Amino acid sequence: MPQQVAERRDQDFVIWEQMNCEEILKHETYREFNKKTCDMILTEARALAVKELLPLLAEGDEQGVRFDAGVVKVPESFHRVYKLIQEGEWNNLGVPEDMGGQGAPAFIGAAAADQLVTTLGVWQDGILPGIATIDEIASDVHASHLALGKQHTELEEDARRYAVINAKGFGGNNASAAVLAPAVTESMMKSRFGVQRFKLWQQRNEAVREKAAAYDEANINGETSPVYKFDSGVLGEADVSFTESGLRIGENALIDLQPDNPYADMLQGK
């Protein structure tokens, strides 16, 4: 019976031939890694998956996860394997060394953030995607003040003024950000800078839109190369400082934390 694990030959082809990741390993950031090291990591990861994780699939399907008195509980056998993952430091493989991780290249374990992309699509087309791949919402899902549905929903213009996107982790919500819709942002810009200056900006922005469209078309046609900037511009604890009145991040100007609204002139009459 075939193993339900990613085919190693496919991984090797994508990493070493298609993406040519050996070029990435030449960067000073990964001086302690080479192709042999990465191959060893993938081999050990596969061994862990085949010997320890795969046997748990049946038990996981049969027992499932329970939400008991505010605590999420998994099958008892999961705890031993989770301990193995922690002992092997698989959970911090791609975390930078100065943050307590192993500093492995990101292609060994990649992640994606698609919430903002989805939000932009909602604003453009006026449709809120439903979770169409499920039969129903589980009974133990906490849905207070949430509209969880399977069907796509068409939204009126007034319902598309802002969005709140969240970064979720195993411990709950890591961070939230409020994002204003393009129409709201344009209205605020007109209030501060005037209609004529806004029109001039729109005219100059046409060239930017044309370049973005051309780049998008080139991506679709496979005419571009991957842009890889791991750890570029990432800030640490030492880059954040507080004063009695503000917050400074990196080399940026002090962020004033006083309650005065800096956008008051952009919201007059709103």
N, C-alpha and C positions, 0 to 999 in steps of 0.2 A: 504494500500500500504506500503511495507517495506521501512524503512528509508535507505538512501544511506550513512550510517555511519558505521564504523567498529563495528562489533558485540562485545558487552561488555564482553560476556562470553568468547569469544576467547581471548580478551585482558587479562582478568584475568588469564586464563589458561597459556598463554605464560609467563606472567610476574611473577606470584606467584608460579606456579607449575613447568612448564618446565624449566624456567631460575632461579627459586628460588631466586628472587631478594631481599627477606627479608634479606639474608646474606649480600648483598651490603649495605643495610640500617644500618648495624651495624658499618660501618666505621665512624670514627670521623667526616669526611667531611659532613656526612648527619645526624648529631646529632639532627637536628630539624625536621627530616622527619621520619615517620613510615608508616606502611601499611595503617592505617586509613587516614593519610594525603594524601598519594598518591591516594587512592581510591576517596577521596573528589575532588582532582584535576581532575581526569579522569571523574568523574560525572559532574563537572562544565564545563569541556571542551566539553563533549557530549551535554550538555544543550545548550551551545553557538552554537554548530554546527547545532543542530536540529532547534532551534528557530530563529537563525539569519543568519547562512551561507546557509543552504539548500534552503530557499526561494529565494536566489539570483541566484541560478544556471540557472533558465530559463532566467532571464533577462541578465545574463552574456552571455549565448549562443546567445540570440537574438541581443544584442547590440555589444558584443565583446569589444576588446581593440583597441584603435585607436592610431596611431602615428602621431601627429599633430604638425608641426613646431618644430620638435625636442623634443617634450614632449609626453610621454606615457599617454594616458587618458583612465580611466576605467569608467564604468557606475556610475552615480551620487550616487546611493544607496550604492555603495561599501564604500564610504567615512565614512558613519555613523558606519558601522560594523568595519572598520579599527580602528576608534576611540575607539570603545568598546574593541577591542583587545589590544590597547595601554593602555587604562585605567585599564584593568585587568592585565596588565603586562605579557600577554601571550607570547609576542615577546622576552622576556628575561628569560623565565622560567628556562632554563638549563645553563644560564650564571652564573659563579661564583659570590658570593656575593661581593668580593673585587673589582669586575669590574662593580658593579651596578646591578647585576642580582639577581635571587632568589635562585640560587644554588641548584636547584632540580636535582635528579639523571638523568643521561643521558638516561636511558631506558624510561623515560617519553617522551622524544622527541629525537629520534636518527637521525643521518645524516651519509652519506657515501660519500667517495671521490673515484670515479672509473676511473678518467682520466689517472692516472699513470698506472693502471692495463691494460687499453686499449692500452696505448703506448707500454708497454712491449710485448703485443700480436702482435702488428704491427711489431716490430723488429724481433720477433721470426718467424712469419709466412709470413711476407712480404705482408700483406693485410691490407689496410686501410678500416675499416668498414664504410659503407654508412648508411644513416638514412632510413632504409628500411621500417619503419612503417608509413611513410607519403606518401600522394599522390603527393605533390609538395611543393617546398619552397615558403613560403608566399611572396607576392610581396613587402611588406614593410620591409623585413629583409635586414639589411645592410650587404652586402656580398662582399664589396670591398676587393680585395686581398685575398679572401677566396675561397676555392673549396668545395662548399656544394653540395653533391650529394646523390641520393637514392641508387645507386649501389655500391657494394664493389669494391675497386680499388687495383689491384696488383701493388706493388711498386718495382722498381729496387733497387739494393743494394745502389747505389749512392744517392737515395732519402730517405735513412733510416739512415742518419748520425747523426741527432739530432732531437729533438722535443721540442716544447714550449707548456707547459701546463698552464692552467689558472684557477684561483679560481674566480668564478663570484658571484656577489651579486646583490641586487636590485638596488644599486647605480652604477653598472657597474663592471669593472674589479678590483678586490681587489689586486691581485698579479699574477705575471707570473714567471715561472722558466724554464730555458733552461736545457734540459737533454740530455747528449751525449749518443749515441747508444753504446751497448757493444763492437762492433767491433772497434769503434773509441777509446774507453777507453782502450781496450787491446793494440792497436797500440801505444798509448801514454805511457802505462806502459812499453812496450818493449823498447821504445826510452830512457826512463829514467833509467830503472834498468837492461836492457840487456836481450837477449833472454834466456840465461841459467837460470837466476834467475826467469824469468817469467815462465819457464817450471816447476821449482821446486814449485812455488806457485800453478800452475795448479794441480800438483800431490797432494799437501796437501789439495787443495780445493775439491778434489774428496770425501773426508770423509764428508765435509760440505754438498755437493750435495746429498749424500746418506741419510744423516739425514733429509734434507729438503724434499726429496721425500717420506721418510717413514712417516714424520709428515703429509704431504699432503694426503697420502693414508689413514692414521688414521682418518683425518678429513672427508674424503669422506665416510668412513665406519661408521662414528658416534662414534668413539672410544675415542674422546677427549672432555674435558670440556671447556666451554667458558673462555677466558682470559679477565678479566675486569679490566682496569687500568684507571679509569676516573681521569682527572686532574694530571696525572703522568708526571712529567717533564715539565709542562706548565710554561712558563716564563711570567712575567709582565713587566710593564714599568721600574720598579726599577732595573730590571736585564739587561737593555740595557744602555750602556754609550758610548759617543763619545769623541774622542780627536781630536787634529788638524790633526793627521795622520792616525787615525784608528777607529775601532768599536769593542767594547767588548760586548759579549753576555753571561750572566751568569758567570760561573767560567772559561770559555774557554779562550784560549790565544787571545791576541789582533789581530784583523783582519786588516792587513795593507791595506789602501785604496789608496796607491800610485799607479801610473799607470804602474809600472813594471809588466810584465807578469810572474807569477811564474811557468808557464808551457812551457816556451820558449824551454827548452831542450827536451821537449816531442813532439814538433811539428817541429823539424828540417826536412827540405825537404818535408814538407806536403803542 
